[in-house]
Amino acid sequence: MTALLAGWQRLFLALLSGVLVAIPFLYPAHYWITWVAFVPLLLAIEQVSLRASYGLGLASGLIFSMIAGYWITDFLVIAKGYGMAPSLLLGGVLWLFSAQITALIAVALNGLRRWSKRYLSVHDFVLFPLVVATTYGVMPMLFPFHPADTQSRFLSALQAIEFTRLYGLDALIALVNIMVYRGLSGQFRRSSIASTNRPTSLSIRTVWMPWGLSSFIVVSWFVYGAVVTRAWDEQLASWATVTVGIVQPNEAPSLARPALFPGYSLAYPPEMAMTERLAQAGAELVVWLETRYKGYFDRPHVQHAYAARLAEAGVALLFQDAEQVAHRKPGQANRHSDQYNSAVMVQNDGQALAHYRKMKTMPFGESVPLAETFPILKSATNSVLAGFTTSLQRGTEHAAFNLGALTVIPLICYETLFPGFVQAAVPPQTQGTVLIGLSSNGWFGDTVQPYQHVNASILRAVENRLPFVHVMNNGPSVVVLPNGRVVFQSQFREAGGYLVDVPYLAPSS
């Protein structure tokens, strides 16, 4: 059927596929589209050369990246102050890089089909899920996009990722797509196993077994998800709760030290005033998000003021601030300051418990990849992208803040996007553990990017079977249960203070 397609028809199908994959990233309620979104691309690349496969995959990936990640230009305008023309130019580079994922999927699938036909019969129902999951798993991405991220509202699809992480759901989505494609192309009536000059037959082994086994996997995944979602709802009803206060200031993001609000000071910022009100309303832990410079690390009077206020209010506080550590390198006369993006936990008696330094910095935004190993890369990057990158040092270890029966795992913004990183931060004993993410997504303006960030957090909660409190400067801040159910979501672009009872599994006595 597809052998008769003209070149422009194949290109149209590839572009259509990119649009379909992108739609659920903009409108999560249409998550079902993801389960068929790759079908046009599969039609487009059938029986074409590897070069054509790459070109069609690149076109599909590029249109997807431009639609789903359109907000990169807003980031460059707001965060870096660039005009629209240079923002589009740099955005185009990032979109083109992201498009390589779809291009590699197309090339790898057709390449493996040829290898399979010549050496080892492997069914498309195995090849395509393997290619999709592997490519998304190993391809480095500045802002990760996974098909699984679109399923945050489809709780039955999420539950099994506690075993496979999101890569298993990526593979399942690919499996359904290839099944739909084979069904539409009529290949359920004949063997789709590549063979070397062997006659095909309508035997159970060559035709119906792959369909039966694949259908069993898909149905089992969803049945398990439906049963486990309900089981978690029942289990969570018996968990203890901690009352968390969320402060969402809705400030304009800034790398500079902003002017103080009238009537407030570094020692008593507006967030502290809201913290006192939340404590009076019953908050046991208050969370500030990643936002303005606070002066906590380099101004002792700020530390003393925070300690006194929190002790008087009787509430613990988790917040983020910029930290500078001065030291003298061997052989250098002048002192050097390393900058960190750090989270601090202060107990309800005013004593600072510990702090955590952000480990995963955003490439080309907060750091230059491999700059420590090859310093010339940093100089070259700064000469080309002057003012684009900052120089934040990375922390070296995860942290766990213990507040009585509660254990808080802090994550700062970009870190929440990576399943392996979050899993490594979680201690082996998870009783009493809550994930808390501190983010400032105001750099992306009035776009869908903060909502895409929320979708990733929902998957992190399910993968680790832990409650996740993710607070954002401009919203939406969310509280997600271990089965992915969102029990609280603040309004986007709205300042406020919120109280949420967050369930957690109290340690057994």
Buried (B, 14 or more C-beta within 10 A) or exposed (E): EBEEBEEEEBBBBBBBBBBBBBBBBBEBEBBEBBBBBBBBBBBBBBEBEBEBBBBBBBBBBBBBBBBBBBBBBBBBBBBBEBEEEEBBEBBBEBBBBBBBBBBBBBBBBBBBBEEBBEEEEBBBBBBBBBBBBBBBBEBEBBBBBBBBBBBBBBBBBBBBBBEBBBBBBBBBBBBBBBBBBBEBBEBBEEBBBBEEEEEEEEEEEBBEEBBEEBEEBBEEBBEBBBEBBEEBEEBBEEBBBBBBBBBBBBBEBBEEEEEEEEEEEBBBBBBBBBBBBBBEEEBBBBBBBBBBBBBBBBEEEBBEBBBEBBBEBEBBBBBBBBBEEEEEEEEEEEEEEBBBBBBBBBBBEBEBBBBBBBBBBBBBBBBBBEBEEEEEBBEEBBEEEEEBBBEBBBBEEBBBBEBEBBBBBBBBBBBBBBBEBBEEBBEEEBEBBBBBBBBBBBBBBEBBBBBBBBBBBBBBBBBBBBBBBBBBBBBBBBBBBBBBBBBBBBBBBEBBBBBBBBBBBBBEE
